[in-house]
Amino acid sequence: MMVACLLDRLLWLVFRSFERNGFICVLVHVSVILMCLAIPAKVVNIKGDGARVDFGEGVLREVNVMLVDAKVGDYVLVHAGYAIEVLSEEEALETLRLWNEILDAAEA
């Protein structure tokens, strides 16, 4: 049950993000969720439309930032190799904290 509540919270954060960008979202509670994930990462450097981002724990990846106005030090929401939104540090850290809770609950 704890995992379902955390997933609801994460979905709420994602939908809130989409709504801020003009999308209309409806959140429906389902027992099985099939979805794509977007993960927060910190921008380390930018070169053209590409950026090196840090997902934490030494995981660095190249992502495309052409869809957002990101700067070095910003947190971005990354989906399928693209930064799709710039997040506040507070939103990014809260989302990462929730992901860690989900992973911890799944391992227990």
CYANA upper distance limits for C-alpha pairs under 8 A (distance plus 0.5 A):
  1 MET  CA      5 CYS  CA      6.94
  2 MET  CA      6 LEU  CA      6.83
  2 MET  CA    105 ALA  CA      7.93
  3 VAL  CA      7 LEU  CA      6.63
  3 VAL  CA    102 ILE  CA      6.13
  3 VAL  CA    105 ALA  CA      7.00
  3 VAL  CA    106 ALA  CA      7.91
  4 ALA  CA      8 ASP  CA      6.68
  4 ALA  CA     31 SER  CA      8.42
  5 CYS  CA      9 ARG  CA      6.82
  6 LEU  CA     10 LEU  CA      6.74
  6 LEU  CA     98 LEU  CA      6.97
  6 LEU  CA    101 GLU  CA      8.17
  6 LEU  CA    102 ILE  CA      7.07
  7 LEU  CA     11 LEU  CA      6.56
  7 LEU  CA    102 ILE  CA      8.20
  8 ASP  CA     12 TRP  CA      6.56
  8 ASP  CA     29 HIS  CA      7.96
  9 ARG  CA     13 LEU  CA      6.83
 10 LEU  CA     14 VAL  CA      6.79
 10 LEU  CA     95 THR  CA      7.26
 10 LEU  CA     98 LEU  CA      7.67
 11 LEU  CA     15 PHE  CA      6.54
 11 LEU  CA     27 LEU  CA      8.16
 12 TRP  CA     16 ARG  CA      6.47
 12 TRP  CA     27 LEU  CA      7.88
 13 LEU  CA     17 SER  CA      6.71
 13 LEU  CA     95 THR  CA      8.31
 14 VAL  CA     18 PHE  CA      6.90
 15 PHE  CA     19 GLU  CA      6.59
 15 PHE  CA     25 CYS  CA      6.61
 15 PHE  CA     26 VAL  CA      8.46
 15 PHE  CA     27 LEU  CA      8.11
 16 ARG  CA     20 ARG  CA      6.77
 17 SER  CA     21 ASN  CA      7.22
 18 PHE  CA     22 GLY  CA      7.18
 18 PHE  CA     23 PHE  CA      5.90
 18 PHE  CA     24 ILE  CA      8.02
 18 PHE  CA     25 CYS  CA      7.96
 19 GLU  CA     23 PHE  CA      5.18
 19 GLU  CA     24 ILE  CA      6.21
 19 GLU  CA     25 CYS  CA      7.15
 36 CYS  CA     79 HIS  CA      8.36
 37 LEU  CA     79 HIS  CA      6.92
 38 ALA  CA     77 LEU  CA      6.36
 38 ALA  CA     78 VAL  CA      5.60
 38 ALA  CA     79 HIS  CA      4.94
 38 ALA  CA     80 ALA  CA      8.22
 39 ILE  CA     55 PHE  CA      8.37
 39 ILE  CA     77 LEU  CA      5.91
 39 ILE  CA     78 VAL  CA      5.73
 39 ILE  CA     79 HIS  CA      7.23
 39 ILE  CA     96 LEU  CA      8.37
 40 PRO  CA     55 PHE  CA      7.38
 40 PRO  CA     75 TYR  CA      6.85
 40 PRO  CA     76 VAL  CA      5.98
 40 PRO  CA     77 LEU  CA      4.89
 40 PRO  CA     78 VAL  CA      6.53
 40 PRO  CA     87 LEU  CA      8.34
 40 PRO  CA     92 ALA  CA      6.10
 40 PRO  CA     95 THR  CA      7.87
 40 PRO  CA     96 LEU  CA      7.52
 41 ALA  CA     53 VAL  CA      6.25
 41 ALA  CA     54 ASP  CA      5.78
 41 ALA  CA     55 PHE  CA      5.10
 41 ALA  CA     56 GLY  CA      7.98
 41 ALA  CA     75 TYR  CA      5.93
 41 ALA  CA     76 VAL  CA      6.00
 41 ALA  CA     77 LEU  CA      6.94
 41 ALA  CA     78 VAL  CA      7.42
 41 ALA  CA     92 ALA  CA      8.16
 42 LYS  CA     53 VAL  CA      5.77
 42 LYS  CA     54 ASP  CA      5.55
 42 LYS  CA     55 PHE  CA      7.16
 42 LYS  CA     72 VAL  CA      8.45
 42 LYS  CA     73 GLY  CA      6.59
 42 LYS  CA     74 ASP  CA      6.27
 42 LYS  CA     75 TYR  CA      4.84
 42 LYS  CA     76 VAL  CA      6.84
 43 VAL  CA     51 ALA  CA      7.17
 43 VAL  CA     52 ARG  CA      6.61
 43 VAL  CA     53 VAL  CA      4.90
 43 VAL  CA     54 ASP  CA      6.93
 43 VAL  CA     70 ALA  CA      8.20
 43 VAL  CA     71 LYS  CA      7.48
 43 VAL  CA     72 VAL  CA      5.59
 43 VAL  CA     73 GLY  CA      5.75
 43 VAL  CA     74 ASP  CA      6.05
 43 VAL  CA     75 TYR  CA      6.60
 43 VAL  CA     76 VAL  CA      7.63
 44 VAL  CA     51 ALA  CA      7.75
 44 VAL  CA     52 ARG  CA      5.97
 44 VAL  CA     53 VAL  CA      5.77
 44 VAL  CA     54 ASP  CA      7.08
 44 VAL  CA     72 VAL  CA      6.07
 44 VAL  CA     73 GLY  CA      6.75
 45 ASN  CA     51 ALA  CA      6.09
 45 ASN  CA     52 ARG  CA      5.88
 45 ASN  CA     53 VAL  CA      7.76
 45 ASN  CA     72 VAL  CA      6.00
 46 ILE  CA     50 GLY  CA      6.41
 46 ILE  CA     51 ALA  CA      4.70
 46 ILE  CA     52 ARG  CA      6.96
 46 ILE  CA     71 LYS  CA      7.99
 46 ILE  CA     72 VAL  CA      7.27
 47 LYS  CA     51 ALA  CA      6.49
 49 ASP  CA     64 ASN  CA      6.15
 49 ASP  CA     65 VAL  CA      5.82
 49 ASP  CA     66 MET  CA      5.51
 50 GLY  CA     62 GLU  CA      7.06
 50 GLY  CA     63 VAL  CA      6.16
 50 GLY  CA     64 ASN  CA      5.09
 50 GLY  CA     65 VAL  CA      6.18
 50 GLY  CA     66 MET  CA      8.00
 51 ALA  CA     62 GLU  CA      6.04
 51 ALA  CA     63 VAL  CA      5.92
 51 ALA  CA     64 ASN  CA      6.77
 51 ALA  CA     65 VAL  CA      6.92
 52 ARG  CA     60 LEU  CA      7.09
 52 ARG  CA     61 ARG  CA      6.05
 52 ARG  CA     62 GLU  CA      5.02
 52 ARG  CA     63 VAL  CA      6.88
 53 VAL  CA     60 LEU  CA      6.06
 53 VAL  CA     61 ARG  CA      6.00
 53 VAL  CA     62 GLU  CA      6.81
 53 VAL  CA     63 VAL  CA      7.55
 54 ASP  CA     58 GLY  CA      7.68
 54 ASP  CA     59 VAL  CA      6.38
 54 ASP  CA     60 LEU  CA      5.11
 54 ASP  CA     61 ARG  CA      7.23
 55 PHE  CA     59 VAL  CA      5.82
 55 PHE  CA     60 LEU  CA      6.67
 55 PHE  CA     61 ARG  CA      8.31
 56 GLY  CA     60 LEU  CA      8.12
 62 GLU  CA     81 GLY  CA      8.02
 63 VAL  CA     78 VAL  CA      8.15
 63 VAL  CA     81 GLY  CA      5.40
 63 VAL  CA     82 TYR  CA      5.90
 63 VAL  CA     83 ALA  CA      7.11
 64 ASN  CA     81 GLY  CA      6.73
 64 ASN  CA     82 TYR  CA      5.20
 64 ASN  CA     83 ALA  CA      6.59
 65 VAL  CA     69 ASP  CA      7.97
 65 VAL  CA     70 ALA  CA      7.51
 65 VAL  CA     82 TYR  CA      6.64
 65 VAL  CA     83 ALA  CA      5.64
 65 VAL  CA     84 ILE  CA      8.15
 66 MET  CA     83 ALA  CA      8.29
 67 LEU  CA     82 TYR  CA      8.18
 67 LEU  CA     83 ALA  CA      7.23
 67 LEU  CA     84 ILE  CA      6.64
 67 LEU  CA     85 GLU  CA      8.29
 68 VAL  CA     83 ALA  CA      7.19
 68 VAL  CA     84 ILE  CA      6.88
 68 VAL  CA     85 GLU  CA      6.52
 68 VAL  CA     86 VAL  CA      7.20
 69 ASP  CA     86 VAL  CA      7.86
 70 ALA  CA     74 ASP  CA      6.70
 70 ALA  CA     75 TYR  CA      8.50
 70 ALA  CA     76 VAL  CA      7.88
 70 ALA  CA     86 VAL  CA      6.84
 74 ASP  CA     86 VAL  CA      7.39
 74 ASP  CA     87 LEU  CA      7.80
 74 ASP  CA     88 SER  CA      8.09
 74 ASP  CA     89 GLU  CA      7.99
 75 TYR  CA     86 VAL  CA      6.38
 75 TYR  CA     87 LEU  CA      5.78
 75 TYR  CA     88 SER  CA      7.07
 75 TYR  CA     89 GLU  CA      6.75
 75 TYR  CA     92 ALA  CA      6.96
 76 VAL  CA     83 ALA  CA      6.28
 76 VAL  CA     84 ILE  CA      7.59
 76 VAL  CA     85 GLU  CA      6.01
 76 VAL  CA     86 VAL  CA      4.87
 76 VAL  CA     87 LEU  CA      5.92
 76 VAL  CA     92 ALA  CA      8.32
 77 LEU  CA     83 ALA  CA      5.99
 77 LEU  CA     84 ILE  CA      6.18
 77 LEU  CA     85 GLU  CA      5.73
 77 LEU  CA     86 VAL  CA      6.87
 77 LEU  CA     87 LEU  CA      7.24
 77 LEU  CA     92 ALA  CA      8.48
 78 VAL  CA     82 TYR  CA      5.91
 78 VAL  CA     83 ALA  CA      4.87
 78 VAL  CA     84 ILE  CA      6.48
 78 VAL  CA     85 GLU  CA      8.15
 79 HIS  CA     83 ALA  CA      6.92
 79 HIS  CA     84 ILE  CA      7.26
 87 LEU  CA     91 GLU  CA      6.59
 87 LEU  CA     92 ALA  CA      6.52
 88 SER  CA     92 ALA  CA      6.76
 89 GLU  CA     93 LEU  CA      6.55
 90 GLU  CA     94 GLU  CA      6.59
 91 GLU  CA     95 THR  CA      6.62
 92 ALA  CA     96 LEU  CA      6.70
 93 LEU  CA     97 ARG  CA      6.53
 94 GLU  CA     98 LEU  CA      6.76
 95 THR  CA     99 TRP  CA      6.75
 96 LEU  CA    100 ASN  CA      6.72
 97 ARG  CA    101 GLU  CA      6.83
 98 LEU  CA    102 ILE  CA      6.77
 99 TRP  CA    103 LEU  CA      6.72
100 ASN  CA    104 ASP  CA      6.53
101 GLU  CA    105 ALA  CA      6.53
102 ILE  CA    106 ALA  CA      6.58
103 LEU  CA    107 GLU  CA      6.79
104 ASP  CA    108 ALA  CA      6.88
